[in-house]
Amino acid sequence: MSQNVRNNNELPTTAVLLAGGLGSRLLPFTAVIPKPLVPIDRESIAEILLKQLAHFGVKRVFVSIGYLGHLIEAVLGDGSRFGLELLYQREEKPLGTVGPLALIADKLPENFLVLNGDVLSDIDFAGLLQAHLIGGQTLTIATYPRELKVEFGVLKTDASGSVTAFVEKPHHDFLVSMGVYAMNRGVLAYFEPGQAFGFDQLVLAMLAKGDRVGTFNWGAGRWLDIGRATDFATAQTQFRADRHIYLPFEAAAARPGEQP
């Protein structure tokens, strides 16, 4: 399916890379380096993301910058080395996950990708866009399964304090947002230009209005949020060992006569 949608000229070719955050969870690294530029093996996470986007047919990427944005612009340049056109938009004040979209509202196509600048994944961006268009949603969230294990025996009690149930070390399965989204311009109606607006606010507002929110489950693939120190440490080892999984087209391009 991936190959088919990559060849579909009707798929959107615009993405928004959110790279304006402070990266406080990754201190002290981000005291001098913006989070999208923290190194994963031989390059930054932003460079990995741009290579992946280009592979899946994206042509133009708006990069929303704020904290140490001049360094991001200096490292990524105009995008030509990735086969992309990079256009920078500076947040004069933090605008949250969704708020920066209003700064480029007149430049956005009907549908587009939005992604956090701290995501290490092998997600099929074209597959996400295809699912979004087929579903006809205003918002489609890429999701990943997580398990929460409670390391204690959990009691349930009634109003008098008497135990009514006991579960030894239960676990809960749930889906989390990967920080990767396919959006329709309809999301712009939920907030005002210049307003700080988070992804959580967008989803809650859409649900309150009855605007259906879709999902694209990437449970068969890989995902790490490198904004978390634990995932960042894991990413260093995992990406180095499995670079061919995250950037499979590199190996194919190195073998003359084979198609990526």
Residue pairs with C-beta under 8 A, 6 or more apart in sequence:
1 127
1 130
2 124
2 126
2 127
5 11
5 126
5 127
5 129
5 130
6 56
6 57
6 126
8 126
8 130
11 57
11 126
11 129
11 130
11 133
12 109
12 110
12 111
12 112
12 113
12 129
12 182
13 57
13 58
13 59
13 60
14 58
14 59
14 60
14 61
14 62
14 108
14 109
14 112
14 113
15 53
15 58
15 60
15 61
15 62
15 112
15 113
15 114
15 115
15 125
16 61
16 62
16 63
16 64
16 100
16 101
16 104
16 108
16 112
16 113
16 114
16 115
17 36
17 46
17 49
17 50
17 61
17 62
17 63
17 64
17 115
17 117
18 64
18 97
18 100
18 114
18 115
18 116
18 117
19 34
19 35
19 36
19 46
19 63
19 64
19 65
19 66
19 69
19 72
19 117
20 64
20 65
20 66
20 67
20 69
20 90
20 91
20 94
20 95
20 100
21 35
21 66
21 67
21 94
21 117
21 118
21 227
22 30
22 35
22 67
22 94
23 29
23 30
23 34
23 35
23 38
23 67
23 118
23 227
24 30
25 227
25 228
25 229
26 35
26 38
26 226
26 227
26 229
26 232
29 38
29 232
30 38
33 68
33 71
34 65
34 67
34 68
34 69
34 71
34 72
35 45
35 117
35 118
35 226
35 227
36 44
36 45
36 46
36 72
36 117
36 118
37 44
37 45
37 46
37 71
37 72
37 75
38 44
38 45
38 226
38 232
40 48
40 120
40 226
40 235
40 236
40 239
41 236
41 239
41 240
41 243
44 75
45 117
45 118
45 119
45 120
45 226
46 72
46 75
46 76
46 117
47 75
47 76
47 82
48 120
48 239
48 246
48 247
49 115
49 117
49 119
50 61
50 76
50 79
50 82
50 84
50 86
51 82
51 247
51 250
52 123
52 125
52 246
52 247
53 61
53 82
53 84
53 113
53 125
54 82
54 83
54 84
55 249
55 260
56 124
56 125
56 126
57 125
57 126
58 84
58 113
58 125
59 84
59 85
60 84
60 85
60 87
61 79
61 84
61 85
61 86
61 87
62 87
62 88
62 89
62 104
62 107
62 108
63 72
63 73
63 76
63 86
63 87
63 88
63 89
64 89
64 90
64 91
64 95
64 100
64 103
65 72
65 73
65 88
65 89
65 90
65 91
66 90
66 91
66 94
69 88
69 90
72 88
73 88
76 86
77 86
78 85
78 86
79 85
79 86
87 104
87 107
89 100
89 103
89 104
91 99
91 100
91 103
93 196
94 196
95 102
95 103
95 194
95 195
95 196
95 197
96 196
96 197
96 198
96 199
96 201
97 114
97 116
97 197
97 198
97 199
97 202
98 114
98 187
98 190
98 191
98 197
98 198
98 199
98 201
98 202
99 191
99 194
99 195
99 196
99 197
99 198
101 108
101 114
101 183
101 187
101 188
102 188
102 191
102 192
102 193
102 194
102 195
103 193
105 185
105 188
105 193
108 185
108 188
109 185
110 184
110 185
111 129
111 132
111 133
111 182
111 183
111 184
111 185
112 182
112 183
113 125
113 128
113 129
113 180
113 181
113 182
113 183
114 180
114 181
114 182
114 183
115 179
115 180
115 181
116 179
116 180
116 225
116 227
118 179
118 225
118 226
118 227
119 178
119 179
119 180
119 223
119 224
119 225
119 226
120 222
120 223
120 224
120 226
120 231
120 235
120 238
120 239
120 246
121 178
121 180
121 218
121 221
121 222
121 223
121 224
121 246
122 221
122 222
122 245
122 246
123 142
123 178
123 180
123 218
123 221
123 223
124 218
124 221
125 180
127 216
128 140
128 142
128 180
128 182
128 216
129 182
131 140
131 182
131 214
131 216
132 140
132 182
132 183
132 184
132 214
132 216
135 214
137 182
137 184
137 212
137 213
137 214
138 183
138 184
138 186
138 187
138 206
138 211
138 212
138 213
139 181
139 182
139 183
139 184
139 187
139 202
139 203
139 206
139 211
139 213
139 214
140 181
140 182
140 183
140 213
140 214
140 215
140 216
141 177
141 178
141 180
141 181
141 203
141 213
141 214
141 215
141 216
142 177
142 178
142 179
142 180
142 181
142 182
142 215
142 216
142 218
143 175
143 176
143 177
143 178
143 215
143 216
143 217
143 218
143 219
144 175
144 176
144 178
144 217
144 218
144 219
144 223
145 173
145 174
145 175
145 176
145 217
145 219
146 173
146 174
146 175
146 176
147 171
147 172
147 173
147 174
148 171
148 172
148 174
149 169
149 170
149 171
150 169
150 170
150 171
150 172
151 169
152 169
153 166
153 167
153 168
153 169
154 166
154 167
154 168
154 169
154 170
155 163
155 165
155 166
156 163
156 164
156 165
156 166
156 167
157 163
157 164
158 164
175 215
175 217
177 199
178 218
178 223
178 225
179 225
181 199
182 216
186 211
187 202
187 206
190 197
190 201
190 202
190 205
190 206
191 197
191 201
191 202
203 213
206 212
206 213
207 213
222 238
222 242
222 245
222 246
224 231
224 232
224 234
224 235
224 238
225 231
226 232
226 235
239 246
243 250
244 250
244 251
249 260
252 258
252 259
252 260
253 260
